[in-house]
Amino acid sequence: MYFEKDLADYKFITQTDRNVCVTIIMSKIFIGREKEIEVLNDAFNSNEGELVAVIGRRRVGKTFLVKTIYEEHICFELTGLQDKNFEDQLENFNRRLNLSQSLKSYPMPKSWLGAFYDLMDWLEKTKTDQRRVLFFDELPWMATPRSRFLSAFGMFWNTWAAWNNVVVVICGSAASWMIEKVIRDRGGLYNRVTKRIYLKPFTLPETEAYLKSKALNLERYHIVQIYMAMGGIPHYLKEIKTGWTATQAIDNICFSETGLLKNEFSELYGALFDHPEAHEAVVRALATSHQGITRTEVAKRSGLSPNGQLTKTLTELEQSSFIKSYHPFGKRKKDKLFRLTDEYSLFYLRFIENQIHEEEEVWQRLSQTQAYKIWAGYAYENVWLKHIPQIKKGLGISGMYSQSSSFYAKPTEDEKGLQIDLLLDRNDHAINLFEIKFYKDEYVMNEADATSLRQRRGIFQRSTKTRKQIFWSLITTFGLKLNKHGLGAFQHVLTLDDLFVP
């Protein structure tokens, strides 16, 4: 354990037995987030005005992070109101300002410009040598159509906040809005953001550390199953209770009438996008494929026109970390594929939506079906695709440049088709091809499996005409059981434990 005096004397950091950083501030525990905390500390300790943008999806912990780190220093805080009009937003601002001081009561302003002049007046009259923080949470909700909020906020920053001893923090769950309207703004906020934080869901090592901090000592196989269903969203993981298995946690959180995730999908996209129908349509289209599909196929399956609006929708979903685009190995830019990577969205569409579950232990029953096996294979692939650093560390190539991608070859008259969901093209003239298997026990190869591996390697070499060294690598849960078929089939075997390496 060691002490830091960056922000306040009450902060200390300790390392867990898994080397995941745990920060404790005023009895509140942070798992990971050390880089984000460092950014906030640096902003606070600078000698100039700071505009800090914190971007991250709904429920990922943005507000908790900012309010805990800056708790004693926030002099003004405003949270936008979801689905409210200009007048409601302005009234909310006015009431918050009047609650923040006792000098006088500011009358209701007629515009955002007037509101920010009131704020500047109050800040001037309450000036102090102490560093102060102003926190604007859910900024996109404040900027209603034709309200001119951003121009007024830009005036406030450029004429007052940038030149005074304050830190201004702006947060938004609508990541695409924050990026387009604030980070890439060409108006009054052009190049004004001094520090940025893109808050991501927990990785698996962080998820394990978070659960342990709540005295939830689950085995890694159970943690992975939970992660496959709901991802690393802290607000979701907080719902898990002591003594639950993965099956019980999923049953209670996702299928019970009072479960947090029973109806989360209907609120999720509406809270992030102005017109979420197109976003939901794209997500539903991508949920029908295990391989990733082209933009043209997305349009076909979603029923959306293949125009600029579809491109905008895809971009916004990717900026918000719901989907991922990638170029298959050896393909051109126009062949880019899109894949649904949000764990909860996929789980909801496969098992929760349109399902009538009157009995208890729903997930216990569903987890015995063929639909579960298909979903589990795809979801387990998604987990590994989000942990490429862990894969590289397991292969012993952490410091080497590589590109991850997939490969697909259509069958011909002379050659079978081939699909490889993950490969690593390495800078040392080698390629790792990955076979990903989700099993309850050790993976046992048979003669057909061994033959298939040899054939697929040959197809890959002939299709790509590559001269690089090819390695088959197995990714599974509990490893490979050695027999005459498995011996020598894979050059590397990665297991659950490799996933949990920080």
Secondary structure as UniProt FT lines:
FT   STRAND          2..3
FT   TURN            9..10
FT   STRAND          11..15
FT   TURN            17..18
FT   STRAND          21..25
FT   TURN            26..27
FT   STRAND          28..31
FT   HELIX           34..45
FT   STRAND          50..55
FT   TURN            58..59
FT   HELIX           62..69
FT   HELIX           71..73
FT   STRAND          74..79
FT   TURN            82..83
FT   HELIX           86..99
FT   HELIX           112..125
FT   STRAND          132..137
FT   HELIX           139..142
FT   TURN            145..146
FT   HELIX           149..159
FT   HELIX           161..163
FT   STRAND          166..172
FT   HELIX           175..177
FT   HELIX           178..183
FT   TURN            188..192
FT   STRAND          195..198
FT   HELIX           204..213
FT   TURN            214..215
FT   HELIX           220..230
FT   TURN            231..232
FT   HELIX           234..237
FT   TURN            238..239
FT   TURN            242..243
FT   HELIX           246..250
FT   HELIX           251..255
FT   TURN            257..258
FT   TURN            260..261
FT   HELIX           264..268
FT   TURN            269..272
FT   HELIX           277..286
FT   TURN            287..288
FT   STRAND          293..294
FT   HELIX           295..302
FT   HELIX           308..319
FT   TURN            320..321
FT   STRAND          323..326
FT   TURN            329..330
FT   HELIX           333..335
FT   STRAND          337..340
FT   HELIX           343..347
FT   HELIX           348..352
FT   TURN            353..354
FT   HELIX           362..366
FT   TURN            367..368
FT   HELIX           370..385
FT   HELIX           388..395
FT   TURN            398..399
FT   STRAND          402..409
FT   STRAND          418..426
FT   TURN            427..429
FT   STRAND          430..436
FT   STRAND          443..444
FT   HELIX           447..464
FT   STRAND          469..475
FT   STRAND          480..481
FT   TURN            484..489
FT   STRAND          492..494
FT   HELIX           496..499
//
